[in-house]
Amino acid sequence: MLVAVGLAGLLGMVLAAGHITAKEPRGRLNVILVSLDAVRPDHLSCYGYARNTTPHIDALAMEGVLFTHAFSQAPNTVPSHLALFTSRYPLPEWVWWHSGEMEASTDTLTERLRRHGYVTAAFMGEMHKSIMTSRAIRAFETLQMGVKLRELPDTLFDWLTTHRDKPFFLFVHGFDAHEPHVLPAQYDATRFDPGYQGALPSTVEELAAATADMFQHPPQGMADSLDARQLEFYVERFGFDFPSYPKIPESLPKLERYLRWREASEQAYERVTQRLAQATPEDIAHLQALYDAQLYYADLGLGRLFAALKDLRLLERTLIIIVSDHGQEFGEHGVYADHRRCYDEVTRMTLIVRDPRRPRGVRVPQIVQAIDVMPTILNVLGLPIPRSAQGRSLRRLLETGRDHGRSECALCVGMAVRGLRTPDWKLLSIEGVPRELYDVRRDPTEQHNVIEDHPDVATRLEDRLDRLYPADEFTAAHVPTSDRWMKGHGYW
């Protein structure tokens, strides 16, 4: 009896100390990382948005920790995802020219989890060739492309069922909210703006009809830039399904036809959005309503995933992280439906972490970064963090909501742009252009450049930026056609 009482007392002390909880799952936690491409958190209802765009993500956030000031390492899909998977600041040459080779000196999240016995799978929307040929993605044992979150494939749910008794790492990515901001006709694209009578296309079919002439002479740049190794990798691993445009020769290989169609589609939508500079307020509101509708249907698809996890009794054995790689611009700085600059509407990212063993419904205001995601996952799982990691684990923030030892800053890297974000200031160092400094406490939308009023602050932040990301590593020699690119996107 005394032994039993003693053991009970000891168990109570351990529970009270927080070392274990009554719901502590047996065995190792599974990991699901969901990436929402081009999703700005201020359009998610759990971040305070007025429209009910993401009810299922909201419910997950109520069971986890929501970071209100998380920042991506880049405004583009490729470098931001590579930062997620390597916990490294993305050098331009590494990202755009030799991502596979440059990754050889790093340790990717997928590889590390595989070495510790995790089975891995990725279900993804189409991505740029630089990340598709990178080790971060090639390391997945199961890989399926062309995925839409609103229409998650049966193969994903079959994979979960098959591997539910093994520790797994599942990566789910979707371009559902990416431009062009249109939906297939079977969805209600005007859900949040039913009375719109303007000229902007709302459906995929309307966009195709409005821009059909763009396919007379489709561009060739992306297809021509693929080398033989990359082409072989694409053809071997992926199949593509895309609308048929008769002006694109059928004699071309399927991959090349797809890439030419995609480039023509992107240029066609750019032509549509160029008109927005002279658009009416109703047009701008409709563009955002279309974006919100894309988010709504993506959230419905994720609701199916969360329900399947519950049915398979995986929810309490799985660490779930929801991120966005970058945001989207809706005219805050004169650009619409784009995401290549380093202002907060683009670099602020969604970050929600649900650990079934940790406090729930917590909001953390401290600044965190995309490169913190990989070390956080490894630390929560009790696995070593590689020395190459430049991010920090957020485990203490997940457990307590506080981390007094953090140095709060975030680094953003764009084409010829370096940026540093602190709780008070935002510095943008743009190649060939006067620097920009914003007092984000007083000017959260970054409308007033105050660098002339605070040269001492700019110098201090520039020194800090150079320590994190030396300027001599970030030169025009690393960035192809940077001058033309920057001029074409409104920097000068």
Backbone torsions as a table, in degrees:
resi	resn	phi	psi	omega
1	MET	NA	-45.4	-179.4
2	LEU	-62.3	-38.0	178.9
3	VAL	-64.1	-42.5	-179.8
4	ALA	-62.7	-45.3	179.5
5	VAL	-61.6	-42.0	-180.0
6	GLY	-62.0	-42.7	178.8
7	LEU	-65.5	-40.4	178.6
8	ALA	-62.4	-41.8	179.5
9	GLY	-64.6	-41.3	179.3
10	LEU	-62.9	-42.0	178.2
11	LEU	-61.5	-41.0	178.6
12	GLY	-62.7	-40.1	179.3
13	MET	-64.1	-39.8	-180.0
14	VAL	-65.6	-43.3	178.1
15	LEU	-61.5	-43.5	-178.8
16	ALA	-65.4	-33.0	-179.6
17	ALA	-74.9	-9.4	176.3
18	GLY	83.3	11.1	-179.3
19	HIS	-76.3	-21.2	179.8
20	ILE	-152.7	153.3	177.1
21	THR	-119.9	165.9	-179.1
22	ALA	-64.3	-23.2	-179.1
23	LYS	-101.9	16.9	-179.7
24	GLU	-57.0	117.4	-177.9
25	PRO	-69.6	147.1	177.3
26	ARG	-78.7	144.9	179.0
27	GLY	75.3	-170.1	-176.7
28	ARG	-81.9	146.7	176.2
29	LEU	-70.5	140.1	166.5
30	ASN	-76.8	166.3	179.5
31	VAL	-132.3	128.5	170.9
32	ILE	-123.3	122.1	176.7
33	LEU	-112.3	116.6	-179.7
34	VAL	-106.3	125.0	179.6
35	SER	-111.8	119.8	178.7
36	LEU	-100.2	106.0	-174.9
37	ASP	-73.2	132.8	175.6
38	ALA	63.0	32.3	-178.7
39	VAL	-104.6	118.7	176.4
40	ARG	-91.2	132.0	-173.4
41	PRO	-62.3	-27.0	-178.4
42	ASP	-73.1	3.3	171.3
43	HIS	-108.4	8.9	172.4
44	LEU	-99.2	134.8	-176.3
45	SER	-64.5	-27.7	178.1
46	CYS	-70.6	-15.2	174.7
47	TYR	-95.9	9.1	175.4
48	GLY	101.8	7.9	-179.9
49	TYR	-68.6	143.5	-173.8
50	ALA	-68.3	-36.5	179.7
51	ARG	-81.1	147.8	179.5
52	ASN	-85.6	75.3	-174.1
53	THR	-85.2	-28.4	-168.9
54	THR	-137.7	63.4	-176.5
55	PRO	-61.7	-34.2	-177.7
56	HIS	-77.1	-38.1	173.6
57	ILE	-65.3	-37.6	177.8
58	ASP	-57.8	-45.2	-178.5
59	ALA	-63.4	-39.0	177.8
60	LEU	-65.8	-40.7	179.8
61	ALA	-62.1	-33.6	177.8
62	MET	-67.4	-15.3	178.2
63	GLU	-106.1	10.9	-176.7
64	GLY	-145.6	-149.8	-178.1
65	VAL	-120.6	126.3	180.0
66	LEU	-109.0	125.1	179.2
67	PHE	-95.7	117.7	-174.9
68	THR	-83.1	-17.3	-178.4
69	HIS	-131.6	59.6	173.8
70	ALA	-96.1	142.7	-175.9
71	PHE	-130.9	139.1	176.3
72	SER	-75.7	157.6	176.7
73	GLN	-82.5	-8.3	-177.9
74	ALA	-161.1	158.2	178.6
75	PRO	-90.0	11.5	-175.8
76	ASN	-125.9	155.0	-174.3
77	THR	-62.4	-47.5	-172.9
78	VAL	-64.7	-57.8	-177.5
79	PRO	-64.9	-33.3	-179.0
80	SER	-68.0	-37.9	178.2
81	HIS	-71.8	-37.8	177.2
82	LEU	-64.8	-34.6	175.1
83	ALA	-64.3	-39.2	177.8
84	LEU	-60.5	-43.1	-172.2
85	PHE	-87.0	-13.0	-177.9
86	THR	-122.1	-14.2	-174.1
87	SER	56.9	40.1	179.1
88	ARG	-126.4	143.0	171.4
89	TYR	-64.5	133.2	-172.6
90	PRO	-85.8	101.9	173.4
91	LEU	-64.7	139.7	-177.2
92	PRO	-56.0	-44.1	-178.7
93	GLU	-63.1	-38.4	179.8
94	TRP	-62.3	-43.6	-173.8
95	VAL	-74.6	-49.1	-166.4
96	TRP	-93.8	-20.6	-175.3
97	TRP	-113.9	-49.5	-169.4
98	HIS	-133.5	47.8	-173.5
99	SER	-58.0	-40.9	-179.3
100	GLY	-64.4	-44.4	-178.4
101	GLU	-70.0	-43.0	-177.8
102	MET	-66.1	-27.7	178.4
103	GLU	-69.7	-13.7	-177.2
104	ALA	-59.2	-24.9	-179.8
105	SER	-90.6	3.4	-178.7
106	THR	-116.1	171.9	178.4
107	ASP	-122.0	111.7	-174.5
108	THR	-81.5	156.1	179.9
109	LEU	-58.6	-44.8	-177.9
110	THR	-61.0	-47.2	-178.8
111	GLU	-62.9	-42.3	-177.8
112	ARG	-64.6	-42.5	179.4
113	LEU	-66.8	-37.9	177.4
114	ARG	-61.3	-40.9	-179.7
115	ARG	-65.0	-22.2	178.5
116	HIS	-100.3	21.3	169.4
117	GLY	92.7	9.0	179.3
118	TYR	-85.7	137.0	168.5
119	VAL	-84.2	146.5	-169.9
120	THR	-130.7	145.9	177.3
121	ALA	-152.3	146.9	176.6
122	ALA	-131.3	131.3	174.4
123	PHE	-121.5	113.1	-164.3
124	MET	-135.0	152.6	165.3
125	GLY	-73.3	170.1	179.6
126	GLU	-61.8	140.0	179.4
127	MET	-129.6	163.8	177.7
128	HIS	-61.2	148.3	-177.0
129	LYS	-57.1	-29.6	-176.4
130	SER	-63.6	-37.6	178.7
131	ILE	-85.6	-30.1	-179.4
132	MET	-67.4	-27.6	178.2
133	THR	-96.1	6.0	-179.2
134	SER	-82.6	158.1	178.5
135	ARG	-63.6	-31.6	-177.9
136	ALA	-55.6	-37.8	-178.0
137	ILE	-96.1	-39.2	-179.4
138	ARG	-59.7	-24.9	-175.4
139	ALA	-70.4	-15.8	179.6
140	PHE	-67.9	134.8	-179.8
141	GLU	-72.5	-36.2	176.3
142	THR	-117.9	131.7	-175.7
143	LEU	-144.8	124.8	178.0
144	GLN	-131.3	132.8	-178.3
145	MET	-105.7	173.4	176.8
146	GLY	74.3	23.9	-174.8
147	VAL	-85.6	137.5	169.8
148	LYS	-110.6	134.1	178.9
149	LEU	-63.1	-35.2	-178.8
150	ARG	-69.7	-16.2	-179.7
151	GLU	-135.1	57.9	-178.6
152	LEU	-56.9	134.3	-173.6
153	PRO	-74.1	154.2	176.8
154	ASP	-60.7	-28.6	-179.6
155	THR	-61.4	-31.0	177.4
156	LEU	-65.8	-46.3	-179.2
157	PHE	-69.6	-33.6	174.6
158	ASP	-64.0	-40.2	179.7
159	TRP	-64.0	-42.7	178.2
160	LEU	-60.5	-44.0	-179.2
161	THR	-63.0	-42.3	-178.3
162	THR	-66.2	-35.2	-171.9
163	HIS	-109.0	17.2	-174.8
164	ARG	-68.3	-18.9	-179.7
165	ASP	-97.3	7.9	178.3
166	LYS	-121.6	151.5	172.7
167	PRO	-66.7	129.9	-175.5
168	PHE	-133.8	157.4	171.6
169	PHE	-122.2	116.5	-178.6
170	LEU	-116.5	125.0	176.3
171	PHE	-109.4	124.4	-179.6
172	VAL	-122.6	124.5	-175.9
173	HIS	-132.8	141.0	178.4
174	GLY	-143.1	141.3	175.9
175	PHE	-92.8	17.7	-169.8
176	ASP	-54.7	-35.8	-178.0
177	ALA	-100.0	7.2	179.4
178	HIS	-74.5	152.5	171.7
179	GLU	-65.4	148.6	5.7
180	PRO	-74.0	142.4	-177.4
181	HIS	-86.9	77.3	177.3
182	VAL	-141.9	161.5	177.9
183	LEU	-129.3	152.9	173.1
184	PRO	-57.7	154.4	-171.9
185	ALA	-60.2	-25.4	-177.0
186	GLN	-73.2	-8.7	177.4
187	TYR	-104.4	156.0	-179.6
188	ASP	-86.0	86.2	-177.4
189	ALA	-64.7	-26.7	-178.1
190	THR	-98.1	25.8	-177.9
191	ARG	-53.2	-40.9	-176.5
192	PHE	-101.1	3.8	178.8
193	ASP	-153.6	62.9	-171.8
194	PRO	-68.5	-19.9	-175.8
195	GLY	-93.2	7.8	-175.3
196	TYR	-65.1	133.9	-179.2
197	GLN	-123.6	12.7	-175.6
198	GLY	-81.3	-168.6	-171.6
199	ALA	-95.9	-7.5	-178.6
200	LEU	-66.1	135.3	175.9
201	PRO	-68.7	143.2	180.0
202	SER	-110.0	-22.4	-176.6
203	THR	-120.0	160.6	176.5
204	VAL	-57.1	-40.8	-177.5
205	GLU	-65.8	-40.9	178.1
206	GLU	-64.9	-40.0	178.6
207	LEU	-63.8	-44.3	-179.6
208	ALA	-62.0	-41.5	179.9
209	ALA	-66.7	-36.5	-176.5
210	ALA	-75.3	-20.1	-173.6
211	THR	-125.9	21.7	-174.9
212	ALA	-58.6	-32.0	-177.3
213	ASP	-67.6	-18.9	179.7
214	MET	-63.9	-18.3	-175.0
215	PHE	-95.0	8.3	175.2
216	GLN	-61.7	-45.6	-179.3
217	HIS	-134.8	78.6	-176.2
218	PRO	-62.2	145.0	180.0
219	PRO	-65.9	157.3	-175.6
220	GLN	-119.2	-1.0	-170.9
221	GLY	-57.1	-49.1	-175.3
222	MET	-65.8	-45.4	-179.1
223	ALA	-64.3	-41.7	-178.0
224	ASP	-69.1	-21.9	-176.7
225	SER	-82.4	-9.8	-179.8
226	LEU	-77.9	130.3	175.7
227	ASP	-86.3	173.7	-174.0
228	ALA	-60.9	-38.7	-179.0
229	ARG	-64.2	-43.6	-179.3
230	GLN	-67.4	-40.4	178.0
231	LEU	-60.1	-45.3	179.9
232	GLU	-60.1	-42.2	-179.7
233	PHE	-63.8	-44.4	179.0
234	TYR	-60.8	-50.5	-174.8
235	VAL	-63.6	-38.7	-177.3
236	GLU	-68.9	-40.3	-169.3
237	ARG	-97.2	-26.5	-169.3
238	PHE	-128.6	148.9	169.6
239	GLY	-115.7	149.6	-177.4
240	PHE	-125.5	143.2	176.3
241	ASP	-126.8	123.0	-175.9
242	PHE	-149.5	157.6	-179.7
243	PRO	-58.6	149.2	-178.6
244	SER	-92.7	124.7	175.0
245	TYR	-119.0	118.4	-172.1
246	PRO	-62.6	-21.6	-178.3
247	LYS	-74.7	-12.7	175.9
248	ILE	-92.4	116.7	-171.4
249	PRO	-55.9	131.3	177.8
250	GLU	-67.9	-19.6	-177.5
251	SER	-72.0	-16.4	179.4
252	LEU	-71.3	150.4	173.6
253	PRO	-56.8	151.9	-174.0
254	LYS	-57.8	-41.6	-179.4
255	LEU	-62.5	-44.5	-178.1
256	GLU	-65.9	-38.9	176.7
257	ARG	-62.1	-41.5	179.0
258	TYR	-61.8	-46.8	-177.0
259	LEU	-64.6	-38.5	177.8
260	ARG	-68.4	-38.9	176.0
261	TRP	-62.2	-42.7	-178.0
262	ARG	-64.7	-42.9	178.9
263	GLU	-64.9	-41.2	178.1
264	ALA	-62.8	-39.3	178.7
265	SER	-63.2	-44.2	-179.5
266	GLU	-63.8	-42.0	179.3
267	GLN	-68.1	-34.7	177.9
268	ALA	-63.4	-42.8	-179.8
269	TYR	-70.9	-32.9	175.6
270	GLU	-60.9	-37.1	177.8
271	ARG	-65.0	-37.3	177.5
272	VAL	-64.5	-46.8	-174.5
273	THR	-74.6	-20.8	176.3
274	GLN	-60.9	-27.1	178.9
275	ARG	-71.2	-15.0	-174.9
276	LEU	-69.6	-18.7	177.1
277	ALA	-60.9	-27.0	176.5
278	GLN	-112.6	20.1	-175.4
279	ALA	-77.3	162.1	176.8
280	THR	-80.2	161.2	173.7
281	PRO	-56.3	-31.3	178.6
282	GLU	-66.4	-37.6	177.5
283	ASP	-64.2	-44.5	-179.1
284	ILE	-63.8	-43.1	178.9
285	ALA	-63.3	-37.3	179.8
286	HIS	-68.3	-38.8	177.5
287	LEU	-58.2	-44.3	178.9
288	GLN	-68.8	-35.0	177.9
289	ALA	-65.8	-36.9	175.9
290	LEU	-64.0	-42.6	176.5
291	TYR	-59.5	-43.8	179.4
292	ASP	-64.1	-36.5	177.4
293	ALA	-66.3	-39.6	175.6
294	GLN	-59.9	-42.7	177.8
295	LEU	-62.5	-42.5	-177.3
296	TYR	-59.1	-46.2	-177.5
297	TYR	-74.6	-31.3	173.0
298	ALA	-63.4	-40.7	178.4
299	ASP	-63.8	-37.5	176.8
300	LEU	-60.4	-41.1	177.8
301	GLY	-63.9	-40.8	177.2
302	LEU	-66.2	-31.0	174.6
303	GLY	-59.1	-37.9	175.4
304	ARG	-62.6	-41.4	179.4
305	LEU	-63.9	-46.4	-179.3
306	PHE	-63.6	-37.3	178.2
307	ALA	-66.0	-38.9	178.3
308	ALA	-64.9	-39.3	177.6
309	LEU	-61.1	-39.4	178.3
310	LYS	-66.7	-44.1	-179.5
311	ASP	-63.6	-34.8	-179.5
312	LEU	-86.3	4.1	-179.1
313	ARG	57.9	39.7	179.7
314	LEU	-104.5	-14.8	-171.7
315	LEU	-60.4	-39.3	-178.2
316	GLU	-88.7	7.9	175.7
317	ARG	-122.8	17.0	-171.4
318	THR	-134.1	128.9	170.7
319	LEU	-83.6	121.3	-177.9
320	ILE	-115.1	126.6	177.4
321	ILE	-122.5	127.0	175.4
322	ILE	-112.2	124.6	179.7
323	VAL	-129.7	163.9	162.1
324	SER	-123.2	145.1	-175.4
325	ASP	-77.1	-27.5	177.9
326	HIS	-171.6	175.8	179.0
327	GLY	-101.0	-145.2	-175.6
328	GLN	-153.9	145.6	179.7
329	GLU	-95.9	134.5	176.2
330	PHE	-127.6	47.7	173.5
331	GLY	92.2	0.9	-178.6
332	GLU	-58.2	-31.9	178.7
333	HIS	-130.8	36.1	173.4
334	GLY	81.6	8.0	-179.5
335	VAL	-122.5	142.8	-177.5
336	TYR	-124.6	140.1	175.5
337	ALA	52.1	50.3	178.4
338	ASP	-147.8	169.0	-175.7
339	HIS	-158.9	55.1	-177.1
340	ARG	-114.8	0.3	-178.5
341	ARG	-111.7	168.5	-168.6
342	CYS	-104.8	28.2	172.8
343	TYR	-78.6	162.6	-170.7
344	ASP	-61.4	-31.3	-179.7
345	GLU	-62.5	-18.6	178.7
346	VAL	-102.9	-39.3	-172.5
347	THR	-90.3	-18.7	175.6
348	ARG	-71.3	131.2	-174.3
349	MET	-119.6	156.3	171.3
350	THR	-74.1	135.7	172.1
351	LEU	-148.4	111.6	178.4
352	ILE	-129.6	130.5	-178.9
353	VAL	-124.9	123.3	175.2
354	ARG	-113.9	105.2	173.9
355	ASP	-104.4	118.7	-174.6
356	PRO	-62.0	-10.6	-177.6
357	ARG	-102.3	-3.4	-169.3
358	ARG	-109.5	170.8	176.9
359	PRO	-56.3	150.6	-173.4
360	ARG	-121.2	153.0	178.4
361	GLY	70.4	32.6	-176.5
362	VAL	-101.1	138.9	174.2
363	ARG	-114.4	127.8	-176.6
364	VAL	-112.9	120.0	-177.5
365	PRO	-88.8	-8.9	-176.7
366	GLN	-68.3	149.2	179.7
367	ILE	-71.4	130.2	174.7
368	VAL	-133.8	171.5	-172.2
369	GLN	-134.2	162.4	177.9
370	ALA	-59.9	-36.0	-178.7
371	ILE	-69.1	-8.3	176.4
372	ASP	-81.2	-14.1	-172.6
373	VAL	-67.3	-48.7	-178.0
374	MET	-60.2	-52.1	179.2
375	PRO	-63.2	-28.6	177.1
376	THR	-65.4	-46.6	179.5
377	ILE	-59.5	-48.6	-178.1
378	LEU	-63.6	-41.3	-178.9
379	ASN	-66.2	-42.5	178.1
380	VAL	-62.0	-35.9	179.6
381	LEU	-80.0	-5.9	-178.5
382	GLY	78.7	22.3	-179.2
383	LEU	-103.5	152.5	-178.2
384	PRO	-68.1	145.1	177.1
385	ILE	-91.8	129.5	-177.6
386	PRO	-65.1	149.5	-179.6
387	ARG	-63.8	-23.9	-178.9
388	SER	-72.1	-14.8	-176.7
389	ALA	-65.7	132.7	176.6
390	GLN	-101.7	-10.6	176.2
391	GLY	-88.8	177.0	-179.7
392	ARG	-123.0	150.3	176.2
393	SER	-69.0	139.2	176.9
394	LEU	-98.9	16.9	-174.6
395	ARG	-58.3	-41.8	-179.6
396	ARG	-63.9	-38.5	176.4
397	LEU	-64.8	-37.6	178.0
398	LEU	-64.9	-35.7	-175.7
399	GLU	-82.9	-34.5	-171.8
400	THR	-124.2	-16.0	-174.5
401	GLY	79.1	1.3	-177.6
402	ARG	-138.3	149.4	176.0
403	ASP	-152.8	87.5	-173.0
404	HIS	-67.9	-15.9	-176.1
405	GLY	-89.9	0.6	-175.3
406	ARG	-79.8	143.0	168.3
407	SER	-97.4	112.2	-168.9
408	GLU	-84.7	111.4	172.3
409	CYS	-164.4	161.1	176.8
410	ALA	-140.4	141.3	-177.8
411	LEU	-110.3	131.3	176.4
412	CYS	-116.8	138.2	179.9
413	VAL	-126.6	118.1	174.3
414	GLY	-115.7	-173.0	175.7
415	MET	-67.7	108.3	-179.9
416	ALA	65.2	22.0	178.9
417	VAL	-129.2	132.6	168.6
418	ARG	-118.9	141.6	179.8
419	GLY	-140.9	148.2	177.3
420	LEU	-127.5	129.0	-178.0
421	ARG	-120.3	123.4	173.8
422	THR	-117.7	175.8	178.0
423	PRO	-60.2	-23.3	-174.7
424	ASP	-109.0	-28.5	-169.2
425	TRP	-135.4	157.5	172.5
426	LYS	-134.9	120.3	177.5
427	LEU	-110.9	130.1	174.1
428	LEU	-117.2	122.0	178.3
429	SER	-110.3	105.4	-171.5
430	ILE	-111.3	128.1	-176.8
431	GLU	-57.5	123.7	175.9
432	GLY	78.5	7.7	-175.7
433	VAL	-132.6	144.6	175.6
434	PRO	-55.6	141.5	-179.6
435	ARG	-63.3	157.3	177.5
436	GLU	-121.5	138.8	178.2
437	LEU	-132.6	131.0	-178.9
438	TYR	-126.0	136.4	173.9
439	ASP	-88.2	90.6	-169.6
440	VAL	-73.4	-14.4	173.3
441	ARG	-68.5	-45.4	-178.1
442	ARG	-92.0	-22.2	-174.8
443	ASP	-133.2	69.9	-173.4
444	PRO	-65.8	-19.8	179.4
445	THR	-94.7	7.1	172.7
446	GLU	55.4	57.1	-179.2
447	GLN	-101.2	-19.8	-172.8
448	HIS	-123.2	110.1	177.3
449	ASN	-74.8	115.0	-174.4
450	VAL	-111.5	25.1	-174.9
451	ILE	-64.4	-32.0	178.9
452	GLU	-70.8	-25.8	-180.0
453	ASP	-83.9	-21.6	-175.7
454	HIS	-134.4	60.5	-178.9
455	PRO	-63.8	-29.6	179.5
456	ASP	-67.7	-39.1	177.5
457	VAL	-64.8	-43.7	-179.8
458	ALA	-61.0	-42.6	179.5
459	THR	-64.2	-43.2	-179.8
460	ARG	-62.7	-43.3	-179.9
461	LEU	-70.1	-35.3	177.8
462	GLU	-63.6	-40.7	177.6
463	ASP	-62.1	-42.2	179.1
464	ARG	-66.0	-40.4	178.4
465	LEU	-62.9	-41.0	179.8
466	ASP	-65.8	-31.2	177.1
467	ARG	-69.9	-37.9	179.8
468	LEU	-76.7	-40.0	-172.1
469	TYR	-145.6	84.0	-174.1
470	PRO	-53.7	138.1	-176.9
471	ALA	-62.0	-31.5	-177.7
472	ASP	-71.6	-11.6	173.9
473	GLU	-88.6	-6.0	-173.0
474	PHE	-128.5	80.4	-175.9
475	THR	-122.8	166.6	-179.8
476	ALA	-60.4	-25.6	179.5
477	ALA	-62.9	-26.7	-179.7
478	HIS	-85.0	-18.7	-170.7
479	VAL	-112.6	106.1	-177.3
480	PRO	-61.9	134.9	177.1
481	THR	47.7	40.3	-175.7
482	SER	-63.5	-38.2	-177.9
483	ASP	-62.9	-47.0	179.3
484	ARG	-64.8	-40.3	-179.7
485	TRP	-62.2	-47.6	-177.9
486	MET	-63.9	-42.1	178.7
487	LYS	-63.3	-37.4	-178.5
488	GLY	-71.2	-13.5	-178.2
489	HIS	-119.5	26.3	164.2
490	GLY	83.1	15.5	179.8
491	TYR	-81.5	-29.0	172.4
492	TRP	-159.3	NA	NA
